[in-house]
Amino acid sequence: RQLEGKLILEVPAQVNPIPQSVLRAAQEENVIIRDTTGRIYK
């Protein structure tokens, strides 16, 4: 059986920006990066 839904990587709240290379890779794989406060990084 195949899983359905959104892929979310939850990380601690970030002080520094997430590198563009990481954001790009996540976008290519349809992964949402979200911190524990609910902020979504794009």
N, CA and C of each residue as an Amber inpcrd file, in Angstrom:
protein
   126
   0.8480000  -1.1820000   0.0000000   0.0000000   0.0000000   0.0000000
   0.8860000   1.2360000   0.0000000   0.5510000   2.1890000  -0.8330000
   1.3430000   3.4100000  -0.9610000   0.8210000   4.4770000  -0.0030000
   1.7590000   5.1790000   0.6480000   1.3770000   6.2710000   1.5350000
   0.9530000   7.4840000   0.7190000   0.0360000   8.2430000   1.2590000
  -0.4240000   9.4620000   0.6090000  -0.2660000  10.6230000   1.5790000
  -0.1100000  11.8200000   1.0260000  -0.0330000  13.0120000   1.8600000
   1.1810000  13.8360000   1.5230000   1.3670000  14.8960000   2.2860000
   2.4850000  15.8070000   2.0640000   3.7030000  15.3420000   2.8480000
   4.8770000  15.5610000   2.2630000   6.1300000  15.2600000   2.9470000
   6.5850000  16.5260000   3.6630000   6.6940000  16.4560000   4.9850000
   7.0780000  17.6190000   5.7780000   8.2920000  17.2590000   6.6200000
   9.3330000  18.0660000   6.4900000  10.5250000  17.9340000   7.3210000
  10.4260000  19.0010000   8.3930000  10.2310000  18.5900000   9.6490000
  10.1090000  19.5650000  10.7320000  11.4640000  19.7380000  11.4030000
  11.8750000  20.9910000  11.5180000  13.1850000  21.3370000  12.0680000
  12.9920000  22.3160000  13.2210000  14.0140000  22.4630000  14.0890000
  13.9320000  23.4970000  15.1240000  13.8650000  24.8850000  14.4730000
  13.3540000  25.8660000  15.2020000  13.3180000  27.2430000  14.6960000
  14.7350000  27.6560000  14.3230000  14.8750000  28.2930000  13.1660000
  16.1860000  28.6290000  12.6240000  16.5560000  30.0780000  12.9190000
  17.7950000  30.2850000  13.3840000  18.3210000  31.6280000  13.6130000
  18.8820000  32.1700000  12.3020000  19.5870000  31.3180000  11.5760000
  20.1760000  31.6900000  10.2900000  19.3090000  31.1540000   9.1590000
  19.3900000  31.7760000   7.9860000  18.6020000  31.2880000   6.8490000
  19.0260000  29.8810000   6.4240000  18.0750000  29.1250000   5.9260000
  18.3780000  27.8060000   5.3700000  19.0220000  28.0330000   4.0070000
  20.1260000  27.3480000   3.7170000  20.8130000  27.5510000   2.4330000
  19.8900000  27.3050000   1.2390000  20.0650000  28.1180000   0.1990000
  19.2510000  27.9920000  -1.0090000  19.3620000  26.6050000  -1.6270000
  20.5320000  25.9880000  -1.5310000  20.7010000  24.6490000  -2.1080000
  19.7940000  23.6340000  -1.4050000  19.6150000  23.7900000  -0.0980000
  18.7400000  22.8860000   0.6610000  17.2810000  23.1460000   0.2920000
  16.9100000  24.4210000   0.2060000  15.5370000  24.7660000  -0.1650000
  15.2110000  24.2680000  -1.5670000  16.1600000  24.4040000  -2.4720000
  15.9610000  23.9550000  -3.8610000  15.7820000  22.4370000  -3.9080000
  16.6390000  21.7200000  -3.1850000  16.5510000  20.2550000  -3.1730000
  15.2160000  19.7970000  -2.5860000  14.7710000  20.4520000  -1.5300000
  13.4860000  20.0990000  -0.9230000  12.3450000  20.3550000  -1.9040000
  12.4140000  21.4790000  -2.6030000  11.3680000  21.8070000  -3.5730000
  11.3320000  20.7830000  -4.7070000  12.4920000  20.3610000  -5.1710000
  12.5540000  19.3720000  -6.2550000  11.9270000  18.0450000  -5.8470000
  12.0150000  17.7190000  -4.5580000  11.4640000  16.4510000  -4.0610000
  10.0820000  16.6190000  -3.4340000   9.5080000  17.8230000  -3.5740000
   8.1850000  18.1220000  -3.0030000   8.1340000  17.9190000  -1.4930000
   9.1930000  18.3780000  -0.8110000   9.2700000  18.3050000   0.6440000
   9.0880000  19.7130000   1.1990000   8.2170000  19.8510000   2.1740000
   7.9970000  21.1290000   2.8440000   8.8960000  21.1660000   4.0730000
   9.6600000  22.2420000   4.2290000  10.4820000  22.4230000   5.4260000
   9.7340000  23.3840000   6.3420000   9.4370000  22.9110000   7.5460000
   8.6520000  23.6970000   8.5010000   9.3420000  23.6280000   9.8530000
   9.3820000  24.7620000  10.5670000   9.9810000  24.7050000  11.8990000
   8.9050000  24.4500000  12.9480000   9.3390000  24.2820000  14.1830000
   8.4220000  23.9000000  15.2570000   7.4410000  25.0040000  15.6240000
   7.6680000  26.2330000  15.1200000   6.7120000  27.3180000  15.3540000
   5.6800000  27.4010000  14.2340000   5.8470000  26.5830000  13.1910000
   4.9120000  26.5650000  12.0770000   5.3660000  27.3530000  10.8600000
   6.5230000  28.0150000  10.9540000   7.0230000  28.7790000   9.8060000
   7.4570000  27.8180000   8.7030000   7.0330000  28.1060000   7.4760000
   7.4100000  27.2950000   6.3230000   8.4830000  28.0350000   5.5480000
   9.5620000  27.3250000   5.2290000  10.7000000  27.9150000   4.5200000
  10.5770000  27.6030000   3.0420000  10.6660000  28.6690000   2.2150000
  10.5600000  28.5070000   0.7640000  11.7580000  29.1130000   0.0970000
